[in-house]
Amino acid sequence: MATAAKVDVLLPYWGEFKLLKKSVESVLAQTEQNWRLLIVDDCYPSDKAKKYFSNFPDKRISYHRHRHNLGLVKNFNYVLGQSTAEYCLILGDDILLPTYLETALAKIDEADYYQPGVKIIDDD
């Protein structure tokens, strides 16, 4: 029986595939390896993400596509409801530094919420 992930990384998706791919790559590059990534596609008009993640080799990553667009808030609420780990992170068009999860887990202690620092990559 597989053990549960320490952190669920939740990614409600609606947008450019290249940004999604960069976000996923940054999760894969984490020094903390005990995570699960759930990508929830809110019926984005392109099927690039569906094709790319349909047989993704890393089984910690799962992909779900809604049949109809739920909208931003409902998709965020849906993805949050899928979390089963002790901790969760909601990711947007973000790129995590490689030690992000390791640092967050080391510092979270008894906090209910953790807001890390951010670094702006560019204007887009």
DAVENUR-V606420 format. One record per pair of residues at least 4 apart in sequence whose C-alpha atoms are under 7 Angstrom apart, sorted by sequence separation. I is the first residue (numbers start at 0). J is the second residue. D is the distance in whole Angstrom. If there is no record, write none. Layout:
# DAVENUR-V606420
i=I j=J d=D
i=I j=J d=D
This chain:
# DAVENUR-V606420
i=15 j=19 d=7
i=16 j=20 d=6
i=17 j=21 d=6
i=18 j=22 d=6
i=19 j=23 d=6
i=20 j=24 d=6
i=21 j=25 d=6
i=22 j=26 d=7
i=23 j=27 d=6
i=24 j=28 d=6
i=25 j=29 d=7
i=46 j=50 d=6
i=47 j=51 d=6
i=48 j=52 d=6
i=49 j=53 d=6
i=51 j=55 d=7
i=69 j=73 d=6
i=70 j=74 d=6
i=71 j=75 d=6
i=72 j=76 d=6
i=73 j=77 d=6
i=74 j=78 d=6
i=75 j=79 d=6
i=76 j=80 d=6
i=77 j=81 d=7
i=95 j=99 d=6
i=98 j=102 d=6
i=99 j=103 d=6
i=100 j=104 d=6
i=101 j=105 d=6
i=102 j=106 d=6
i=103 j=107 d=6
i=69 j=74 d=6
i=82 j=87 d=7
i=107 j=113 d=6
i=52 j=62 d=6
i=42 j=64 d=6
i=36 j=59 d=6
i=37 j=60 d=6
i=38 j=61 d=6
i=39 j=62 d=6
i=40 j=63 d=6
i=41 j=64 d=6
i=42 j=65 d=5
i=35 j=59 d=5
i=36 j=60 d=5
i=37 j=61 d=5
i=38 j=62 d=5
i=39 j=63 d=5
i=40 j=64 d=4
i=41 j=65 d=5
i=42 j=66 d=6
i=34 j=59 d=7
i=35 j=60 d=6
i=36 j=61 d=6
i=37 j=62 d=6
i=38 j=63 d=6
i=39 j=64 d=6
i=40 j=65 d=6
i=42 j=67 d=6
i=8 j=34 d=7
i=12 j=38 d=7
i=42 j=68 d=5
i=6 j=33 d=7
i=7 j=34 d=6
i=8 j=35 d=6
i=9 j=36 d=6
i=10 j=37 d=6
i=11 j=38 d=6
i=12 j=39 d=6
i=13 j=40 d=6
i=41 j=68 d=5
i=5 j=33 d=6
i=6 j=34 d=5
i=7 j=35 d=5
i=8 j=36 d=5
i=9 j=37 d=5
i=10 j=38 d=5
i=11 j=39 d=5
i=12 j=40 d=5
i=13 j=41 d=6
i=41 j=69 d=6
i=4 j=33 d=5
i=5 j=34 d=6
i=6 j=35 d=6
i=7 j=36 d=6
i=8 j=37 d=6
i=9 j=38 d=6
i=10 j=39 d=6
i=11 j=40 d=6
i=12 j=41 d=6
i=14 j=43 d=7
i=4 j=34 d=5
i=13 j=43 d=6
i=4 j=35 d=6
i=16 j=47 d=7
i=16 j=48 d=6
i=41 j=74 d=6
i=39 j=78 d=7
i=11 j=74 d=6
i=11 j=75 d=6
i=11 j=78 d=6
i=30 j=97 d=6
i=29 j=97 d=4
i=30 j=98 d=6
i=9 j=78 d=6
i=25 j=94 d=6
i=26 j=95 d=7
i=28 j=97 d=6
i=29 j=98 d=6
i=31 j=100 d=6
i=22 j=92 d=6
i=25 j=95 d=5
i=31 j=101 d=5
i=22 j=93 d=6
i=25 j=96 d=7
i=29 j=100 d=7
i=30 j=101 d=6
i=22 j=94 d=5
i=25 j=97 d=7
i=19 j=92 d=7
i=21 j=94 d=7
i=18 j=92 d=6
i=7 j=82 d=6
i=7 j=84 d=6
i=6 j=84 d=5
i=5 j=84 d=6
i=6 j=85 d=6
i=7 j=86 d=6
i=8 j=87 d=6
i=9 j=88 d=6
i=10 j=89 d=6
i=4 j=84 d=6
i=5 j=85 d=6
i=6 j=86 d=5
i=7 j=87 d=5
i=8 j=88 d=5
i=9 j=89 d=5
i=10 j=90 d=5
i=11 j=91 d=7
i=3 j=84 d=7
i=5 j=86 d=6
i=6 j=87 d=5
i=7 j=88 d=6
i=8 j=89 d=6
i=9 j=90 d=6
i=10 j=91 d=6
i=8 j=90 d=7
